[in-house]
Amino acid sequence: MDDNKDIKKEPQMAITPEVAHGIYSNISLITHSNSEFIIDFARMLPGLMRPEVASRIIMTPENCKRLLFALQENVGMFEQKFGPIRVDMPMKQTVSPFGGEKGEA
């Protein structure tokens, strides 16, 4: 009998080689409706007039809150290991990709 059968295993994610390379982003735009959060990961590079969206993630409010908790936990672990992350000037995005002034990043 295997004594480890009661240990819960984390589900493994399949990551294709294309996804494994990742996408660079140095800015994010966040908007929401009553049923979903939309997070646009973009990059602002020299010579571009406006950020180019590299990836858009659409999440339920519940899953977005889970992401928030996971990010808080991981930033805490990072800072314990490497020291505080210094943020000189927090960025506040006031232009929604859907028009109007709604999103913040």
All heavy atoms as an XYZ file, in Angstrom:
824
protein
N       0.847     -1.181      0.000
C       0.000      0.000      0.000
C       0.890      1.241      0.000
O       1.862      1.313      0.722
C      -0.924     -0.005      1.218
C      -1.876      1.166      1.209
S      -2.920      1.232      2.669
C      -4.178      0.104      2.201
N       0.516      2.224     -0.762
C       1.297      3.451     -0.889
C       0.845      4.451      0.173
O      -0.319      4.858      0.203
C       1.119      4.030     -2.292
C       2.011      5.213     -2.560
O       2.822      5.574     -1.686
O       1.902      5.790     -3.651
N       1.772      4.851      1.057
C       1.437      5.807      2.118
C       1.237      7.218      1.585
O       0.736      8.078      2.283
C       2.538      5.821      3.184
C       2.565      4.512      3.961
O       1.510      3.863      4.065
O       3.649      4.152      4.459
N       1.637      7.476      0.349
C       1.542      8.822     -0.227
C       0.253      9.037     -1.009
O       0.078     10.079     -1.609
C       2.741      9.092     -1.143
C       4.027      9.159     -0.371
O       4.038      9.590      0.778
N       5.108      8.718     -0.992
N      -0.657      8.056     -0.996
C      -1.851      8.198     -1.839
C      -2.791      9.305     -1.363
O      -3.580      9.808     -2.130
C      -2.595      6.879     -1.951
C      -3.278      6.431     -0.677
C      -4.003      5.138     -0.889
C      -4.721      4.744      0.395
N      -5.461      3.520      0.227
N      -2.718      9.699     -0.089
C      -3.592     10.745      0.435
C      -3.035     12.150      0.215
O      -3.713     13.133      0.498
C      -3.848     10.527      1.922
C      -4.675      9.277      2.172
O      -5.475      8.917      1.279
O      -4.512      8.663      3.240
N      -1.804     12.250     -0.267
C      -1.202     13.562     -0.509
C      -1.792     14.149     -1.782
O      -1.776     13.520     -2.837
C       0.342     13.463     -0.629
C       0.930     12.949      0.694
C       0.929     14.812     -1.015
C       2.420     12.673      0.612
N      -2.345     15.346     -1.659
C      -2.923     16.014     -2.827
C      -1.803     16.546     -3.713
O      -0.880     17.191     -3.231
C      -3.835     17.164     -2.404
C      -5.104     16.705     -1.751
C      -6.018     17.877     -1.467
C      -7.300     17.413     -0.845
N      -8.215     18.499     -0.572
N      -1.919     16.287     -4.989
C      -0.931     16.778     -5.941
C      -1.511     17.990     -6.665
O      -2.686     18.008     -7.025
C      -0.571     15.693     -6.953
C       0.177     14.539     -6.326
C       0.589     13.542     -7.381
C       1.367     12.402     -6.734
N       1.767     11.406     -7.725
N      -0.662     19.004     -6.850
C      -1.077     20.170     -7.612
C      -1.263     19.766     -9.068
O      -0.473     18.995     -9.602
C      -0.004     21.269     -7.528
C       0.114     21.895     -6.158
C      -1.086     22.730     -5.788
O      -1.648     23.402     -6.665
O      -1.471     22.687     -4.607
N      -2.302     20.267     -9.725
C      -2.464     19.938    -11.139
C      -1.293     20.510    -11.949
O      -0.836     21.619    -11.689
C      -3.783     20.603    -11.528
C      -4.078     21.583    -10.454
C      -3.329     21.149     -9.229
N      -0.813     19.726    -12.875
C       0.286     20.162    -13.727
C      -0.274     20.908    -14.931
O      -1.275     20.505    -15.515
C       1.109     18.958    -14.196
C       1.785     18.227    -13.054
C       2.843     19.092    -12.375
O       3.655     19.710    -13.031
N       2.812     19.118    -11.062
N       0.393     21.998    -15.308
C      -0.014     22.758    -16.480
C       0.826     22.333    -17.671
O       2.026     22.119    -17.534
C       0.194     24.254    -16.257
C      -0.696     24.855    -15.241
S      -0.373     26.624    -15.157
C      -1.905     27.209    -14.603
N       0.198     22.241    -18.806
C       0.928     21.959    -20.034
C       1.364     23.290    -20.638
O       0.535     24.166    -20.880
C       0.040     21.194    -21.013
N       2.657     23.453    -20.826
C       3.190     24.691    -21.405
C       3.887     24.342    -22.712
O       4.880     23.612    -22.714
C       4.164     25.388    -20.439
C       3.441     25.735    -19.135
C       4.750     26.636    -21.083
C       4.313     26.351    -18.077
N       3.349     24.852    -23.798
C       3.950     24.589    -25.103
C       5.241     25.384    -25.245
O       5.432     26.397    -24.553
C       2.988     24.981    -26.239
O       2.762     26.397    -26.172
C       1.662     24.236    -26.139
N       6.144     24.985    -26.127
C       7.395     25.732    -26.320
C       7.158     27.201    -26.677
O       7.889     28.078    -26.232
C       8.089     24.981    -27.459
C       7.556     23.592    -27.378
C       6.133     23.744    -26.912
N       6.122     27.484    -27.459
C       5.838     28.876    -27.838
C       5.476     29.715    -26.619
O       5.894     30.853    -26.477
C       4.693     28.958    -28.865
C       4.935     28.218    -30.157
C       4.613     26.733    -30.072
O       3.704     26.343    -29.324
O       5.299     25.955    -30.758
N       4.681     29.141    -25.715
C       4.256     29.850    -24.509
C       5.410     29.958    -23.518
O       5.547     30.960    -22.819
C       3.033     29.146    -23.875
C       2.701     29.735    -22.522
C       1.835     29.238    -24.806
N       6.269     28.951    -23.468
C       7.374     28.920    -22.513
C       8.331     30.092    -22.687
O       8.978     30.517    -21.730
C       8.137     27.603    -22.630
N       8.416     30.649    -23.886
C       9.293     31.796    -24.129
C       8.769     33.061    -23.463
O       9.526     33.981    -23.195
C       9.481     32.036    -25.633
C      10.277     30.968    -26.296
N      11.588     30.706    -25.986
C       9.942     30.077    -27.252
C      12.032     29.714    -26.727
N      11.049     29.300    -27.494
N       7.482     33.121    -23.199
C       6.904     34.285    -22.531
C       6.728     35.474    -23.456
O       7.174     35.481    -24.596
N       6.069     36.489    -22.933
C       5.832     37.741    -23.653
C       6.256     38.868    -22.734
O       5.847     38.921    -21.572
C       4.336     37.905    -24.016
C       3.903     36.804    -24.997
C       4.059     39.281    -24.599
C       2.425     36.782    -25.277
N       7.068     39.779    -23.238
C       7.528     40.909    -22.434
C       6.417     41.943    -22.313
O       5.742     42.281    -23.281
C       8.765     41.554    -23.063
C       9.223     42.771    -22.295
C       9.859     42.631    -21.061
C       8.997     44.054    -22.767
C      10.264     43.737    -20.332
C       9.397     45.166    -22.052
C      10.031     45.009    -20.840
O      10.425     46.099    -20.120
N       6.236     42.446    -21.092
C       5.265     43.503    -20.839
C       5.841     44.449    -19.796
O       6.372     44.004    -18.783
C       3.955     42.904    -20.315
O       3.061     43.921    -19.912
N       5.751     45.753    -20.051
C       6.202     46.731    -19.067
C       5.081     47.682    -18.654
O       5.317     48.680    -17.991
C       7.430     47.496    -19.558
C       7.193     48.243    -20.856
O       6.081     48.267    -21.372
N       8.233     48.832    -21.397
N       3.856     47.341    -19.054
C       2.699     48.139    -18.658
C       1.459     47.247    -18.737
O       1.393     46.334    -19.551
C       2.537     49.394    -19.552
C       1.476     50.336    -19.002
C       2.261     49.029    -20.990
C       1.425     51.685    -19.702
N       0.511     47.476    -17.860
C      -0.745     46.734    -17.935
C      -1.909     47.706    -17.806
O      -1.811     48.732    -17.141
C      -0.820     45.658    -16.854
O      -0.748     46.241    -15.574
N      -2.993     47.368    -18.462
C      -4.214     48.157    -18.414
C      -5.311     47.247    -17.873
O      -5.504     46.142    -18.382
C      -4.599     48.650    -19.814
C      -3.499     49.375    -20.587
C      -3.886     49.539    -22.046
C      -3.228     50.721    -19.952
N      -5.996     47.688    -16.845
C      -7.010     46.849    -16.212
C      -8.360     47.550    -16.269
O      -8.483     48.707    -15.866
C      -6.642     46.554    -14.742
C      -5.271     45.876    -14.679
C      -7.718     45.692    -14.085
C      -4.710     45.775    -13.280
N      -9.352     46.841    -16.779
C     -10.722     47.350    -16.798
C     -11.628     46.230    -16.291
O     -11.212     45.079    -16.198
C     -11.161     47.791    -18.205
O     -11.005     46.703    -19.112
C     -10.347     48.968    -18.693
N     -12.858     46.569    -15.967
C     -13.780     45.545    -15.512
C     -15.211     45.917    -15.817
O     -15.546     47.084    -16.011
C     -13.613     45.292    -14.007
C     -14.003     46.461    -13.168
N     -13.143     47.491    -12.876
C     -15.174     46.756    -12.563
C     -13.763     48.383    -12.124
N     -14.996     47.960    -11.921
N     -16.034     44.879    -15.873
C     -17.486     45.029    -15.950
C     -18.048     44.372    -14.692
O     -17.295     44.002    -13.799
C     -18.023     44.344    -17.214
O     -17.891     42.933    -17.089
N     -19.344     44.182    -14.647
C     -19.922     43.523    -13.465
C     -19.655     42.020    -13.455
O     -19.875     41.365    -12.441
C     -21.423     43.795    -13.374
C     -22.175     43.189    -14.541
O     -21.625     42.959    -15.611
N     -23.455     42.955    -14.344
N     -19.141     41.463    -14.563
C     -18.958     40.010    -14.616
C     -17.548     39.556    -14.972
O     -17.284     38.357    -14.952
C     -19.940     39.409    -15.629
O     -19.676     39.944    -16.917
N     -16.650     40.493    -15.308
C     -15.303     40.069    -15.682
C     -14.286     41.193    -15.530
O     -14.644     42.374    -15.521
C     -15.278     39.551    -17.122
C     -15.740     40.569    -18.121
C     -16.140     39.978    -19.457
O     -16.337     38.755    -19.568
O     -16.270     40.767    -20.400
N     -13.036     40.786    -15.367
C     -11.896     41.699    -15.379
C     -11.133     41.449    -16.668
O     -10.967     40.298    -17.078
C     -10.973     41.446    -14.184
C     -11.431     42.107    -12.915
C     -12.457     41.568    -12.171
C     -10.835     43.283    -12.482
C     -12.892     42.173    -11.005
C     -11.260     43.900    -11.316
C     -12.290     43.340    -10.583
N     -10.700     42.509    -17.303
C      -9.902     42.415    -18.523
C      -8.550     43.033    -18.212
O      -8.464     44.198    -17.800
C     -10.560     43.152    -19.706
C     -11.920     42.514    -20.041
C      -9.658     43.109    -20.928
C     -13.080     43.310    -19.582
N      -7.494     42.238    -18.363
C      -6.138     42.714    -18.111
C      -5.369     42.651    -19.423
O      -5.178     41.569    -19.980
C      -5.428     41.867    -17.033
C      -6.291     41.766    -15.769
C      -4.050     42.460    -16.730
C      -5.796     40.762    -14.751
N      -4.987     43.817    -19.931
C      -4.165     43.898    -21.134
C      -2.719     44.087    -20.716
O      -2.393     45.031    -19.995
C      -4.586     45.077    -22.020
C      -5.919     44.849    -22.704
O      -6.230     43.684    -23.019
O      -6.646     45.829    -22.922
N      -1.864     43.157    -21.131
C      -0.431     43.277    -20.898
C       0.162     43.872    -22.168
O      -0.031     43.348    -23.262
C       0.187     41.913    -20.588
C      -0.281     41.360    -19.273
C      -1.340     40.471    -19.198
C       0.344     41.747    -18.091
C      -1.771     39.969    -17.987
C      -0.083     41.254    -16.865
C      -1.143     40.362    -16.817
N       0.850     44.999    -22.009
C       1.342     45.733    -23.173
C       2.814     46.065    -22.994
O       3.385     45.888    -21.923
C       0.525     47.014    -23.353
N       3.398     46.545    -24.069
C       4.778     47.015    -24.001
C       4.857     48.380    -24.666
O       4.295     48.605    -25.720
C       5.736     46.015    -24.625
C       5.408     45.632    -26.032
C       6.360     44.542    -26.531
N       5.744     43.878    -27.661
C       5.336     42.609    -27.659
N       5.497     41.870    -26.600
N       4.770     42.096    -28.712
N       5.525     49.270    -23.980
C       5.771     50.615    -24.498
C       7.249     50.677    -24.823
O       8.093     50.569    -23.941
C       5.397     51.664    -23.448
C       5.484     53.072    -23.957
S       4.250     53.323    -25.248
C       4.456     55.045    -25.551
N       7.546     50.814    -26.094
C       8.927     50.833    -26.545
C       9.254     52.177    -27.171
O       8.360     52.880    -27.664
C       9.162     49.702    -27.555
C       8.880     48.293    -27.025
C       8.956     47.270    -28.146
C       9.837     47.936    -25.916
N      10.528     52.563    -27.154
C      10.914     53.834    -27.775
C      10.450     53.891    -29.226
O      10.545     52.911    -29.965
C      12.445     53.813    -27.698
C      12.762     52.869    -26.592
C      11.664     51.842    -26.596
N       9.908     55.023    -29.601
C       9.454     55.223    -30.971
C       7.993     54.880    -31.200
O       7.444     55.203    -32.244
N       7.361     54.215    -30.237
C       5.940     53.899    -30.383
C       5.120     55.038    -29.791
O       5.437     55.549    -28.728
C       5.582     52.595    -29.669
C       6.143     51.310    -30.233
C       5.689     50.122    -29.373
C       5.706     51.091    -31.669
N       4.063     55.401    -30.481
C       3.208     56.484    -30.000
C       2.324     56.045    -28.831
O       1.966     56.830    -27.993
C       2.322     57.012    -31.139
C       3.121     57.652    -32.272
S       4.146     59.026    -31.718
C       2.912     60.214    -31.291
N       1.961     54.769    -28.802
C       1.152     54.256    -27.705
C       1.522     52.793    -27.470
O       2.074     52.133    -28.343
C      -0.332     54.420    -27.974
C      -0.826     53.786    -29.236
C      -2.287     54.089    -29.390
N      -2.708     53.826    -30.760
C      -3.938     53.741    -31.141
N      -4.899     53.918    -30.268
N      -4.250     53.496    -32.381
N       1.186     52.273    -26.293
C       1.551     50.885    -25.984
C       0.916     49.896    -26.959
O      -0.200     50.095    -27.431
C       0.998     50.661    -24.579
C       0.790     52.013    -24.009
C       0.513     52.924    -25.170
N       1.647     48.819    -27.230
C       1.155     47.743    -28.081
C       0.740     46.584    -27.174
O       1.555     46.071    -26.405
C       2.289     47.301    -29.008
C       1.990     46.095    -29.846
C       3.225     45.663    -30.636
O       3.749     46.480    -31.404
O       3.652     44.510    -30.445
N      -0.534     46.187    -27.235
C      -1.025     45.102    -26.387
C      -0.432     43.788    -26.886
O      -0.556     43.429    -28.055
C      -2.570     45.041    -26.371
C      -3.062     43.822    -25.600
C      -3.140     46.315    -25.766
N       0.230     43.073    -25.973
C       0.868     41.797    -26.304
C      -0.049     40.626    -25.974
O      -0.004     39.593    -26.620
C       2.188     41.662    -25.552
N      -0.881     40.782    -24.938
C      -1.767     39.698    -24.515
C      -2.924     40.274    -23.713
O      -2.746     41.215    -22.953
C      -0.987     38.694    -23.667
O      -1.794     37.600    -23.325
N      -4.089     39.701    -23.889
C      -5.276     40.101    -23.127
C      -5.782     38.892    -22.361
O      -5.991     37.826    -22.925
C      -6.373     40.618    -24.056
C      -7.704     40.853    -23.338
C      -8.716     41.503    -24.214
N      -8.401     42.936    -24.227
C      -9.132     43.853    -24.854
N     -10.187     43.504    -25.540
N      -8.778     45.117    -24.795
N      -5.984     39.075    -21.060
C      -6.506     38.019    -20.206
C      -7.864     38.474    -19.676
O      -7.986     39.577    -19.146
C      -5.552     37.730    -19.020
C      -4.141     37.435    -19.509
C      -6.101     36.615    -18.147
C      -4.005     36.216    -20.389
N      -8.865     37.622    -19.814
C     -10.206     37.919    -19.324
C     -10.503     36.913    -18.215
O     -10.392     35.706    -18.422
C     -11.249     37.822    -20.456
C     -10.863     38.778    -21.591
C     -12.657     38.115    -19.930
C     -11.651     38.578    -22.865
N     -10.855     37.430    -17.032
C     -11.049     36.580    -15.858
C     -12.350     36.920    -15.148
O     -12.795     38.066    -15.183
C      -9.897     36.780    -14.862
C      -8.523     36.542    -15.428
S      -7.233     36.871    -14.212
C      -7.317     35.352    -13.284
N     -12.888     35.930    -14.452
C     -14.033     36.194    -13.586
C     -13.535     36.988    -12.372
O     -12.345     36.931    -12.034
C     -14.670     34.881    -13.086
O     -13.714     34.193    -12.272
C     -15.135     34.008    -14.234
N     -14.420     37.722    -11.691
C     -13.988     38.438    -10.484
C     -13.365     37.510     -9.441
O     -12.375     37.859     -8.802
C     -15.279     39.089     -9.969
C     -16.118     39.260    -11.192
C     -15.808     38.056    -12.047
N     -13.928     36.313     -9.271
C     -13.387     35.367     -8.294
C     -11.963     34.953     -8.656
O     -11.081     34.931     -7.787
C     -14.282     34.123     -8.198
C     -15.673     34.410     -7.666
C     -16.666     34.918     -8.732
O     -16.310     34.981     -9.924
O     -17.786     35.275     -8.355
N     -11.727     34.616     -9.910
C     -10.384     34.209    -10.317
C      -9.407     35.382    -10.295
O      -8.227     35.197    -10.007
C     -10.409     33.542    -11.688
C     -10.924     32.130    -11.617
O     -10.836     31.480    -10.585
N     -11.484     31.642    -12.713
N      -9.893     36.570    -10.558
C      -9.030     37.748    -10.472
C      -8.582     37.961     -9.022
O      -7.417     38.280     -8.769
C      -9.767     38.965    -11.008
S      -8.676     40.355    -11.346
N      -9.482     37.747     -8.074
C      -9.115     37.895     -6.669
C      -8.123     36.810     -6.258
O      -7.190     37.064     -5.498
C     -10.351     37.861     -5.769
C     -10.058     38.362     -4.380
C     -11.284     38.931     -3.729
C     -10.906     39.700     -2.494
N     -12.075     40.281     -1.852
N      -8.285     35.600     -6.790
C      -7.305     34.540     -6.533
C      -5.929     34.932     -7.076
O      -4.905     34.666     -6.444
C      -7.765     33.223     -7.158
C      -8.920     32.578     -6.441
C      -9.288     31.223     -7.067
N     -10.442     30.667     -6.419
C     -11.698     30.745     -6.907
N     -11.927     31.327     -8.065
N     -12.692     30.213     -6.237
N      -5.916     35.552     -8.251
C      -4.655     36.033     -8.824
C      -4.036     37.096     -7.924
O      -2.831     37.079     -7.666
C      -4.886     36.598    -10.229
C      -3.681     37.270    -10.887
C      -2.538     36.270    -11.090
C      -4.087     37.909    -12.212
N      -4.850     38.012     -7.404
C      -4.370     39.036     -6.486
C      -3.686     38.400     -5.279
O      -2.575     38.783     -4.906
C      -5.525     39.929     -6.031
C      -5.238     40.906     -4.892
C      -4.240     41.968     -5.337
C      -6.519     41.544     -4.403
N      -4.333     37.404     -4.667
C      -3.755     36.734     -3.496
C      -2.453     36.018     -3.861
O      -1.476     36.066     -3.115
C      -4.748     35.752     -2.884
C      -5.958     36.390     -2.257
C      -7.159     35.714     -2.206
C      -5.916     37.681     -1.717
C      -8.283     36.287     -1.622
C      -7.022     38.262     -1.138
C      -8.210     37.564     -1.092
N      -2.427     35.356     -5.013
C      -1.223     34.641     -5.438
C      -0.079     35.613     -5.696
O       1.077     35.341     -5.330
C      -1.515     33.815     -6.689
N      -0.375     36.769     -6.293
C       0.665     37.770     -6.524
C       1.183     38.331     -5.201
O       2.395     38.486     -5.021
C       0.132     38.904     -7.408
C      -0.018     38.580     -8.882
C      -0.792     39.689     -9.597
C       1.344     38.380     -9.531
N       0.272     38.619     -4.256
C       0.699     39.126     -2.950
C       1.609     38.125     -2.253
O       2.654     38.490     -1.698
C      -0.517     39.434     -2.070
C      -1.267     40.672     -2.493
C      -2.559     40.874     -1.703
O      -3.200     39.919     -1.268
N      -2.935     42.123     -1.539
N       1.240     36.861     -2.295
C       2.044     35.826     -1.655
C       3.426     35.715     -2.311
O       4.450     35.640     -1.630
C       1.315     34.483     -1.738
C       2.059     33.340     -1.085
C       1.294     32.021     -1.177
O       0.088     32.022     -1.514
O       1.919     30.992     -0.908
N       3.456     35.732     -3.624
C       4.723     35.582     -4.330
C       5.618     36.805     -4.213
O       6.837     36.680     -4.115
C       4.472     35.219     -5.796
C       4.208     33.747     -5.956
O       5.125     32.964     -6.134
N       2.947     33.355     -5.858
N       5.043     37.998     -4.205
C       5.849     39.203     -3.982
C       6.443     39.158     -2.579
O       7.619     39.485     -2.377
C       5.012     40.491     -4.206
C       5.733     41.719     -3.672
C       4.714     40.674     -5.689
N       5.663     38.710     -1.604
C       6.178     38.571     -0.238
C       7.350     37.605     -0.168
O       8.376     37.893      0.469
N       7.229     36.457     -0.838
C       8.332     35.479     -0.838
C       9.563     36.047     -1.552
O      10.693     35.850     -1.097
C       7.884     34.175     -1.511
C       6.887     33.393     -0.672
S       6.477     31.751     -1.329
C       5.760     32.123     -2.912
N       9.338     36.766     -2.652
C      10.446     37.385     -3.380
C      11.183     38.374     -2.491
O      12.411     38.366     -2.400
C       9.916     38.089     -4.633
C      10.967     38.810     -5.424
C      11.586     38.193     -6.490
C      11.340     40.114     -5.108
C      12.560     38.846     -7.228
C      12.306     40.777     -5.828
C      12.923     40.144     -6.892
N      10.408     39.233     -1.802
C      11.025     40.255     -0.961
C      11.736     39.647      0.249
O      12.754     40.189      0.696
C       9.985     41.296     -0.534
C       9.532     42.157     -1.697
C       8.573     43.257     -1.315
O       7.723     43.041     -0.422
O       8.688     44.347     -1.894
N      11.245     38.548      0.776
C      11.953     37.879      1.869
C      13.309     37.370      1.403
O      14.285     37.411      2.143
C      11.129     36.710      2.409
C      10.008     37.128      3.317
C       9.261     35.923      3.883
O       9.293     34.824      3.342
N       8.567     36.144      4.993
N      13.364     36.904      0.174
C      14.603     36.329     -0.353
C      15.568     37.388     -0.885
O      16.764     37.316     -0.667
C      14.278     35.326     -1.459
C      15.475     34.566     -1.978
C      15.058     33.463     -2.914
C      16.269     32.643     -3.324
N      15.880     31.509     -4.171
N      15.040     38.403     -1.580
C      15.885     39.367     -2.282
C      15.817     40.788     -1.741
O      16.529     41.669     -2.209
C      15.529     39.396     -3.775
C      15.697     38.068     -4.452
C      14.595     37.314     -4.822
C      16.962     37.564     -4.709
C      14.739     36.081     -5.451
C      17.130     36.332     -5.333
C      16.016     35.594     -5.700
N      14.935     41.058     -0.796
C      14.780     42.404     -0.264
C      13.605     43.120     -0.900
O      13.027     42.650     -1.877
N      13.259     44.285     -0.346
C      12.093     45.028     -0.822
C      12.206     45.422     -2.294
O      13.281     45.762     -2.778
C      12.070     46.281      0.055
C      12.920     45.959      1.234
C      13.920     44.945      0.777
N      11.081     45.373     -2.962
C      10.999     45.868     -4.335
C      10.738     47.358     -4.249
O       9.762     47.794     -3.629
C       9.867     45.173     -5.111
C      10.128     43.670     -5.189
C       9.712     45.782     -6.497
C       8.956     42.869     -5.741
N      11.592     48.124     -4.850
C      11.467     49.587     -4.795
C      10.622     50.078     -5.969
O      10.893     49.751     -7.116
C      12.861     50.200     -4.857
C      12.863     51.674     -4.636
C      14.274     52.189     -4.541
N      14.275     53.536     -5.048
C      15.317     54.147     -5.547
N      16.472     53.532     -5.608
N      15.237     55.373     -5.976
N       9.599     50.837     -5.646
C       8.752     51.444     -6.667
C       8.842     52.943     -6.461
O       8.292     53.479     -5.503
C       7.283     50.963     -6.550
C       6.418     51.621     -7.614
C       7.210     49.448     -6.663
N       9.599     53.610     -7.349
C       9.810     55.048     -7.194
C       8.526     55.843     -7.369
O       8.226     56.726     -6.599
C      10.856     55.548     -8.199
C      12.239     55.030     -7.866
O      12.519     54.798     -6.668
O      13.025     54.845     -8.794
N       7.808     55.549     -8.416
C       6.612     56.323     -8.706
C       5.545     55.382     -9.249
O       5.660     54.900    -10.375
C       6.929     57.412     -9.740
C       5.818     58.392     -9.944
S       6.276     59.895    -10.859
C       6.966     59.276    -12.348
N       4.533     55.057     -8.451
C       3.487     54.163     -8.949
C       2.811     54.750    -10.178
O       2.540     55.952    -10.224
C       2.503     54.061     -7.793
C       3.128     54.698     -6.624
C       4.279     55.530     -7.111
N       2.591     53.899    -11.156
C       1.915     54.350    -12.374
C       0.416     54.236    -12.183
O      -0.070     53.276    -11.613
C       2.340     53.490    -13.565
C       3.790     53.674    -13.931
S       4.276     52.633    -15.306
C       3.148     53.147    -16.562
N      -0.310     55.210    -12.652
C      -1.763     55.142    -12.617
C      -2.254     55.381    -14.037
O      -2.024     56.434    -14.616
C      -2.352     56.178    -11.670
C      -3.852     56.082    -11.584
C      -4.424     56.931    -10.490
C      -5.914     56.735    -10.462
N      -6.532     57.321     -9.316
N      -2.901     54.386    -14.577
C      -3.427     54.483    -15.933
C      -4.857     54.978    -15.841
O      -5.670     54.379    -15.151
C      -3.381     53.112    -16.616
C      -4.016     53.086    -17.987
C      -3.311     53.974    -18.972
O      -2.100     54.067    -18.965
N      -4.054     54.625    -19.815
N      -5.160     56.056    -16.540
C      -6.504     56.611    -16.446
C      -7.271     56.509    -17.752
O      -8.382     56.981    -17.844
C      -6.445     58.094    -16.025
O      -5.645     58.804    -16.953
C      -5.881     58.234    -14.631
N      -6.687     55.884    -18.766
C      -7.372     55.767    -20.040
C      -7.757     54.314    -20.257
O      -6.910     53.436    -20.263
C      -6.487     56.256    -21.207
C      -7.217     56.097    -22.528
C      -6.089     57.696    -20.987
N      -9.040     54.063    -20.391
C      -9.522     52.716    -20.641
C      -9.389     52.392    -22.121
O      -9.652     53.244    -22.971
C     -10.995     52.618    -20.242
O     -11.568     51.440    -20.747
N      -9.004     51.156    -22.473
C      -8.953     50.793    -23.880
C     -10.329     50.775    -24.529
O     -10.451     50.721    -25.732
C      -8.328     49.397    -23.878
C      -8.432     48.900    -22.492
C      -8.565     50.085    -21.601
N     -11.395     50.858    -23.698
C     -12.756     50.879    -24.205
C     -13.328     52.288    -24.297
O     -14.479     52.487    -24.558
C     -13.656     50.004    -23.326
C     -13.152     48.625    -23.189
C     -12.617     48.185    -22.007
C     -13.177     47.751    -24.260
C     -12.135     46.901    -21.877
C     -12.692     46.466    -24.138
C     -12.166     46.042    -22.952
N     -12.485     53.286    -24.055
C     -12.929     54.669    -24.065
C     -13.285     55.127    -22.667
O     -13.575     54.320    -21.795
N     -13.203     56.403    -22.430
C     -13.521     56.928    -21.110
C     -12.320     56.823    -20.184
O     -11.251     56.420    -20.584
N     -12.515     57.191    -18.938
C     -11.445     57.151    -17.948
C     -11.823     56.200    -16.836
O     -12.414     56.595    -15.856
C     -11.174     58.559    -17.415
C     -10.689     59.508    -18.483
C     -10.319     60.865    -17.920
O     -10.378     61.026    -16.698
O      -9.997     61.744    -18.706
N     -11.473     54.902    -17.004
C     -11.910     53.907    -16.034
C     -10.784     53.071    -15.475
O     -10.759     52.794    -14.306
C     -12.938     52.970    -16.661
C     -14.232     53.648    -17.026
C     -15.208     52.657    -17.605
C     -16.497     53.364    -17.995
N     -17.459     52.452    -18.560
N      -9.864     52.612    -16.300
C      -8.903     51.606    -15.880
C      -7.769     52.152    -15.049
O      -7.438     53.326    -15.112
N      -7.200     51.279    -14.244
C      -6.008     51.622    -13.466
C      -5.024     50.472    -13.576
O      -5.420     49.324    -13.686
C      -6.356     51.854    -12.003
C      -7.156     53.107    -11.777
C      -7.345     53.394    -10.308
O      -6.664     52.783     -9.500
O      -8.171     54.253    -10.001
N      -3.741     50.817    -13.533
C      -2.724     49.773    -13.569
C      -1.673     50.088    -12.531
O      -1.523     51.186    -12.095
C      -2.088     49.704    -14.936
